[in-house]
Amino acid sequence: MAQRREVTDVSLPLVSFRSTYTFLADGAVVTSDSTLRFRDRGEVETSLVANGFRVLEVRDAPDRPGREFVFVAQRAT
């Protein structure tokens, strides 16, 4: 199987892309269109608290500092 992904639209906070899968055995092609919504740090923290968690720490992702966060949270008692 061969696969390809291409970004089809960027309208932040939404990013749309198309995945195309080509099956080598018979040449069949399947496409899948998807849209991701990227929330900022404040939105994620608010959502965690609203759903019963305490945010203990927010770290930078080691391979993407300043671009991706790792949230350490604990269910509030």
LINGI-V443890 format. One record per residue. N is the residue number from 1. PSI is psi in whole degrees, 0 to 359 (none if undefined). Layout:
N;PSI  N;PSI
This chain:
1;137  2;144  3;151  4;142  5;139  6;138  7;130  8;340  9;142  10;110  11;78  12;135  13;13  14;137  15;123  16;147  17;161  18;131  19;132  20;126  21;127  22;120  23;118  24;329  25;320  26;0  27;5  28;142  29;130  30;132  31;151  32;122  33;133  34;155  35;130  36;145  37;122  38;116  39;149  40;172  41;315  42;319  43;318  44;315  45;315  46;318  47;318  48;312  49;317  50;339  51;22  52;23  53;154  54;129  55;115  56;325  57;149  58;123  59;157  60;143  61;135  62;329  63;357  64;55  65;134  66;354  67;342  68;141  69;151  70;120  71;126  72;115  73;158  74;139  75;128  76;142  77;none
